[in-house]
Amino acid sequence: MTPERWQQVKAIFQWALERAPKERSAFLLSACGADESLRKEVESLLASHEKTGTFIDSPAYEAAAHLIADEKEEFKPGQVVGSYEIVSFISRGGMGEIYLAQDRRLNRKVALKILPVSFTRDMDRLRRFEQEARAASALNHPNIITIYEILKANLTHIIATEFVEGETLRQRLARGPVNLNESLFIAIHVADALAAAHAAGIVHRDIKPENIMIRPDGYVKVLDFGLAKLAEQSTAVASDEALTKQVRTGSGMILGTAGYMSPEQARGKAVDARSDIFSLGGVIYEMLTQQKPFDGETPSDVLASILKSEPPPITQFAPDTPAEPIRIVRKSLRKDPEERYQIVKDLLIDLKTLQQDLEFQKRMARTSIPVETPRAAIHTAADSPASIVPTGEVAESPTSVSHPALS
């Protein structure tokens, strides 16, 4: 069994353990789909677990135990790694630890993503860490975090990126509702970033509020290409259309954040640009409603919801939401990839068109001139022969007069 296959088996096994024994068969049918060998492998582990109570004696779990034991190793402020001096710890994610550091050569702040030394024994994790560096460094877009350098200091693997001040979209959501205009602004920036990534043959595969950074000036950056997958193709650059047809996930390993996975990603199937579209649709839904589109008490419950359930109507949480953003989100969240937007550029067009329509409506509202009485209306147009009302007729006064430039 390959390491990637083992990761897939282990993930489904762990999710199955969270369910009652009588529910596991149905869950495995849903999670494994048509992959009968995968289902049998998980069933075998479940049977072994029921018999022995655990299977942590397996080599894979011994390795995992070593990783967990070593995971406490940290870098301290003032410590020098390569040409960077550690300033402070920022966060820890599935692909490594993030530190704020000072570039001693160029005297600038940087963010260092550091893969702990203990994880270098996990060849799959190391491969994905290096893949992130290659994927993100190939992109040059204002809405995508910039890679400065990829280096190895002793046994430590490091990605140095621009340091983005601000807050994540998750933090922004925690502060309170995000109105429609702000939601569109953020979604357009993310879609623009994805369009550039997809054009370069890269699928992000982990679009979620935690990976969307909002600077103090409102500008948006897409972070963390740790799960990005390069398209399998002979040409150096792919169009969105080619990417939709050609990218594959390799082993079918389940990677991503449960609440934002596409159905095909949740099943460990091949993913393409349309998977990112689904994830972005989920993010837009959450911005509009303050609710996650798919939720549950356990990861397996969330996956089951993604595979089988439709999210509650947006109007249930935000009754004043216009029809068009509802349509856009609904189309993005279709279970069948063929029914979604096929390329992110089409989604981007709809988002920008909606934004322009809303801006036009605001301008119209600002430039409308209220007319208080019919007398005022007649007085306003008294110099115009066309405004003279014939004797015996009553002039109808509109409630407002639109600005001539917008008529």
Secondary structure, 3 states (H helix, E strand, C coil): CCHHHHHHHHHHHHHHHCCCHHHHHHHHHHHHCCCHHHHHHHHHHHHHHHHHCCCCCCHHHHHHHHHHHHCCCCCCCCCEECCEEEEEEEEEECCEEEEEEEECCCCEEEEEEEECHHHHHCHHHHHHHHHHHHHHHCCCCCCECCEEEEEEECCEEEEEEECCCCEEHHHHHHHCCCCHHHHHHHHHHHHHHHHHHHHCCEECCCCCHHHEEECCCCCEEECCCCCCEECCCCCCCCCHHHHHHHCCCCCCCCCCCHHHCCHHHHCCCCCCHHHHHHHHHHHHHHHHHCCCCCCCCCHHHHHHHHHHCCCCCHHHHCCCCCHHHHHHHHHHCCCCHHHCCCCHHHHHHHHHHHHHHHHHHHHHHHHCEECCCHHHHHHHCCCCHHHCCCCCCCCCCCCEECCHHHC
